[in-house]
């Protein structure tokens, strides 16, 4: 079965840039989306189609893909960005999630 | 503003079936380019895609759940439903109903989630 791999945790200082990677075989021919989930809340779509930011999502969030790795970048990270982040991609007819990355802002 | 609301029992006995319904309000379940999906999250764990259905009943299921899974849609009630049979404690999770926007290829609306516990 298809798998997406994310680092379990990423730490960043306030104001710095956080990069969260998501890798998967043949991800270079798929679209990745990203979700932010804060404790006790439903996930929120923060990036679609690798680099398309939905309306209402701050401009400090951006996305990219290089080869089999998609990356969510948060520039000028704020304390409110501390959350779990999940990538998702579609393999044929299956929607697969990465294991999630806990972003700590300290 | 589109809203999705899950409903169903919060406790299910092992070996029985889990049934949930998602009611969509503030918009119709009918039109393309939207599909409708179920996603779950076991306590302290990550997200798991369960399956997706179109308004006319075309389904995509997680292969690991397919043998126990049925997702259906009722356009007259603006609802879609999930049935998972032969549940075990491993099926305990928060279940989310979600809109999949096929244009942006992302799940852009989520329900608040409902916790289903499998226990005797």
Interface residues (C-beta under 8 A of the other chain):
Chain A: X1 X31 X33 X35 X37 X42 X43 X44 X45 X47 X48 X49 X52 X54 X86 X88 X90 X93 X94 X95 X96 X97 X98 X99 X100
Chain B: X37 X39 X46 X47 X48 X49 X52 X60 X62 X63 X64 X96 X100 X101 X104 X105 X106 X107 X108 X110 X111 X112 X113
